[in-house]
Amino acid sequence: MRDLAVILPAYNEAALLPGALAALAAQSDRDFTLVVVDNGSTDDTAALAAAFPGDVEVVREREPGAGTAADTGFRHAIAGGATRLLRTDADCLPATDWVATGRSLLDGADLACGRSVPRRDERPSLAERRLYPAVVRLAARYGRLRHRSPGFRCPFVLVHGHNLAITAELYARCGGTPREALGDGSEDVTLLNRARRHSDRIVRAEHLVVESSLRRLRAWGPRRTLLWHWDRRYRPANDAVHVR
């Protein structure tokens, strides 16, 4: 295990995982171990991950949940000796300087929350490129009011689970990502708030960039997607929410 590890949870991502792997293989900084957490996939996710042309470890976590899978990956990396941890998702395309930027940010911060932009290969509309992200940022301002407490050592910032960098020391100290089903809560917000109780070195990093898929937004529509992120006030009728 190298000093820096990239954590990538994946569930039945054979279609989109190759894109994420290609983006990671094209990083300007290749000095990292990729930890892919196969979250009970029934397709070729694990085999594709194992073929990554770099230092890779495939870990299996059969208990469903984005937080559970991410926590398994983070703790596997920490146990292996990694001290800097980055996370993205299987449907994301990190910018070519993503690892290098994350490494640099952790020289001065304990947690860096990066920027999410739509995948260009999905040909986002103007509304998907501009309007929806603006609404998300507005919601984050509400989060600054909602997530206030004398116990927090720094302000709330917009966080995306598919784009963050955190030190192993802070991850272990704050309790890490909650091990819960995807429908039970926003594991990235919980991680952020846990971290805010232990560190004031938490930053929003607009230059730490990944492109993320629009598939959920397009499947559910803007209103339902926003309600999903707002305490799961929308859930699909069949409760099939184990999606990335």
URGIBEL-V460831 format. One record per residue. RES is the residue in three letters. PHI is phi as a letter, one per 30 degrees, with the letter a starting at -180 (* if undefined). PSI is psi in whole degrees, -180 to 180 (* if undefined). OMEGA is omega as a letter, one per 20 degrees, with the letter a starting at -180 (* if undefined). Layout:
BEGIN
RES:PHI:PSI:OMEGA ; RES:PHI:PSI:OMEGA
END
This chain:
BEGIN
MET:*:131:r ; ARG:d:172:a ; ASP:d:-33:r ; LEU:c:131:r ; ALA:b:141:r ; VAL:c:123:a ; ILE:c:129:a ; LEU:b:96:r ; PRO:d:147:a ; ALA:a:135:r ; TYR:b:113:r ; ASN:h:55:a ; GLU:c:30:a ; ALA:e:-28:a ; ALA:d:-41:a ; LEU:c:-19:a ; LEU:e:-40:r ; PRO:e:-35:r ; GLY:d:-44:r ; ALA:d:-42:r ; LEU:d:-40:r ; ALA:d:-40:r ; ALA:d:-38:r ; LEU:d:-35:r ; ALA:d:-23:a ; ALA:c:9:a ; GLN:d:144:r ; SER:d:-27:r ; ASP:c:106:a ; ARG:c:9:a ; ASP:d:67:r ; PHE:b:158:r ; THR:c:128:r ; LEU:c:123:r ; VAL:c:106:r ; VAL:c:124:r ; VAL:c:108:r ; ASP:d:109:a ; ASN:c:54:r ; GLY:i:32:a ; SER:d:151:r ; THR:c:8:r ; ASP:c:-155:a ; ASP:c:20:a ; THR:e:-50:a ; ALA:d:-43:a ; ALA:d:-41:r ; LEU:d:-43:a ; ALA:d:-41:a ; ALA:d:-21:a ; ALA:d:6:r ; PHE:e:131:a ; PRO:d:62:a ; GLY:a:-168:r ; ASP:d:112:a ; VAL:b:143:r ; GLU:b:129:r ; VAL:c:122:a ; VAL:c:142:r ; ARG:c:134:r ; GLU:b:108:a ; ARG:d:-16:r ; GLU:d:118:a ; PRO:d:148:r ; GLY:k:130:r ; ALA:d:-43:r ; GLY:d:-42:r ; THR:d:-48:a ; ALA:d:-44:a ; ALA:d:-44:a ; ASP:d:-41:r ; THR:e:-44:r ; GLY:d:-45:r ; PHE:e:-47:a ; ARG:d:-32:r ; HIS:d:-44:a ; ALA:d:-43:r ; ILE:d:-43:r ; ALA:d:-29:r ; GLY:d:-5:r ; GLY:j:1:r ; ALA:d:140:r ; THR:c:-16:r ; ARG:b:132:a ; LEU:b:130:r ; LEU:c:148:r ; ARG:b:138:r ; THR:b:-175:a ; ASP:b:166:a ; ALA:d:-18:r ; ASP:c:17:a ; CYS:c:157:r ; LEU:b:98:r ; PRO:d:143:r ; ALA:d:156:a ; THR:d:-22:r ; ASP:c:15:a ; TRP:d:-50:a ; VAL:d:-45:a ; ALA:d:-42:r ; THR:d:-44:r ; GLY:d:-42:r ; ARG:d:-45:a ; SER:d:-41:a ; LEU:d:-36:a ; LEU:d:0:r ; ASP:d:-26:a ; GLY:b:-12:a ; ALA:b:157:r ; ASP:c:-28:r ; LEU:b:129:r ; ALA:b:127:a ; CYS:c:115:a ; GLY:d:-180:a ; ARG:c:141:r ; SER:c:128:r ; VAL:b:156:a ; PRO:d:147:r ; ARG:d:126:a ; ARG:d:-30:a ; ASP:d:-9:r ; GLU:c:5:r ; ARG:h:65:a ; PRO:d:144:r ; SER:d:172:r ; LEU:d:-41:r ; ALA:d:-40:r ; GLU:d:-31:r ; ARG:d:-35:a ; ARG:c:-53:a ; LEU:d:-52:a ; TYR:d:-46:r ; PRO:e:-34:r ; ALA:d:-39:r ; VAL:d:-40:r ; VAL:d:-42:r ; ARG:d:-36:r ; LEU:d:-41:r ; ALA:d:-34:r ; ALA:d:-31:r ; ARG:d:-39:r ; TYR:d:-38:r ; GLY:e:-34:r ; ARG:d:-32:r ; LEU:d:-41:a ; ARG:d:-42:a ; HIS:c:60:r ; ARG:c:140:r ; SER:a:144:r ; PRO:e:-20:a ; GLY:d:-14:a ; PHE:d:137:a ; ARG:c:-3:r ; CYS:a:164:a ; PRO:d:158:r ; PHE:d:141:r ; VAL:b:159:r ; LEU:d:127:a ; VAL:b:141:r ; HIS:b:125:r ; GLY:e:-25:a ; HIS:d:9:r ; ASN:a:85:r ; LEU:a:159:r ; ALA:b:135:a ; ILE:b:147:r ; THR:d:148:r ; ALA:d:-36:a ; GLU:d:-47:r ; LEU:d:-40:a ; TYR:e:-48:a ; ALA:d:-39:a ; ARG:d:-37:a ; CYS:d:-11:r ; GLY:j:-11:r ; GLY:i:-161:a ; THR:d:138:r ; PRO:d:139:r ; ARG:d:88:a ; GLU:b:161:r ; ALA:d:153:a ; LEU:e:-33:a ; GLY:d:-6:a ; ASP:d:-16:a ; GLY:l:174:a ; SER:c:101:a ; GLU:d:-27:a ; ASP:d:-39:r ; VAL:d:-40:r ; THR:d:-43:r ; LEU:d:-46:r ; LEU:e:-49:a ; ASN:d:-34:r ; ARG:d:-43:a ; ALA:d:-36:a ; ARG:d:-19:r ; ARG:d:-10:a ; HIS:b:-14:a ; SER:b:146:r ; ASP:c:7:r ; ARG:c:62:r ; ILE:b:128:a ; VAL:b:154:r ; ARG:c:124:a ; ALA:c:98:a ; GLU:d:-20:a ; HIS:c:4:r ; LEU:c:100:a ; VAL:b:136:r ; VAL:b:150:r ; GLU:c:129:a ; SER:c:155:a ; SER:d:148:r ; LEU:c:9:a ; ARG:d:-38:r ; ARG:d:-45:r ; LEU:e:-42:a ; ARG:d:-30:r ; ALA:d:-37:a ; TRP:c:-23:a ; GLY:i:161:a ; PRO:d:-46:a ; ARG:d:-50:a ; ARG:d:-37:r ; THR:d:-43:r ; LEU:d:-39:r ; LEU:d:-34:r ; TRP:d:-46:a ; HIS:d:-22:r ; TRP:c:81:r ; ASP:h:33:r ; ARG:h:43:r ; ARG:d:-12:r ; TYR:b:135:r ; ARG:b:141:r ; PRO:e:149:a ; ALA:e:-36:a ; ASN:d:5:r ; ASP:i:21:r ; ALA:d:79:a ; VAL:c:8:r ; HIS:d:68:r ; VAL:b:158:r ; ARG:d:*:*
END
